[in-house]
Amino acid sequence: MSDFPISSTRPRRAVRPTWAGLTVAVIAVVIWAAVATIQRMMKPPEREVENLSFLIGQDIGGAIGVGLMIGGVVSLVLYFTYVQHRAPERGAKHFLILWGTASAIGLLPILLGLAAQAANPSRGQDAAIMAEHEARSAAIPDRLDLYRRVAEAQAKLTPEAVAAPGGVEGARRAVAELKTLENTAQEELKVVMDDTEAKLLALRLTDRQRDTMQRELADEQARAGRTRILSRRAVELQGLQIEVLARQPRAWQPQGDSIAFARQQDLEDFNVLAEELTAIGTEMESLRTRSEPTETKRP
């Protein structure tokens, strides 16, 4: 008689392959995760966050969380429709495979972005340089007390101020003050722009990036140069208007925001200058809008 209880042993159930179902599940996970990743990348941020580390951590957490959801849903469907009757012990393993696949697809663009940033650290530095440029440019009017001084000078150019005793001489001094302020502000702005250009071009850039940067700088310098010309011309025109009024101080009088002229020639000369001033103002506003479309404009 045998020493082993052969009659009481049960044959082990043969483990049936599950690779076919797993393959279909992986394909489904890849498609679903790719679509979810594209949607996440195209979705604008709900709020601006300056902390880059926080943004990266948020993206990584989101990718893993979405991967967990996708992997969990697909693995449950796979388990109850296919794996349960073939090899139920493989359910956990399949879940980990599907979760890892979905998470890897979600993490791929994040990792590629970090790799690109590591390979070209200048990509983050240019934004910092431009932020410094904007801050330095915005500080120029405040440092020169420009808004107050321009407002005081412009107040001396109103019809009522010019018509007052000594008003013509006061207006001429105001025009000279405006020219000085304009030249000083533009010179300081040019120093800032030249410094910004030197810093940007000193970055480690590819040839394509350098060409793009130089084109953008050239465009901005062209706009700044045109603005400089227009600003100086506007001050010159105001000076010429004062000279028209100085020809015959008694041949005109203020009427509210307008001027009533006794002589037709003075009226025509003054209006020609006023029309050019209006055109300059329109062009300068267009240039400012093009260069800083989101800027909050000061009065």
ABEGO torsion letter per residue (X at the ends): XBABBAAABBBBBBBBBAAAAAAAAAAAAAAAAAAAAAAAAABBBABBBABAAAAAAAAAAAAAAAAAAAAAAAAAAAAAAAAAAABAAAAAAAAAAAAAAAAAAAAAAAAAAAAAAAABAAAAAAAAAAAAAAAAAAAAAAAAGAAAAAAAAAAAABAAAAABBGAAAAAAAAAAAAAAAAAAAAAAAAAAAAAAAAAAAABBBBAAAAAAAAAAAAAAAAAAAAAAAAAAAAAAAAAAAAAAAAABAAABBBBEABBBBABAAAAAAAAAAAAAAAAAAAAAAAAAAAABAABBBBX
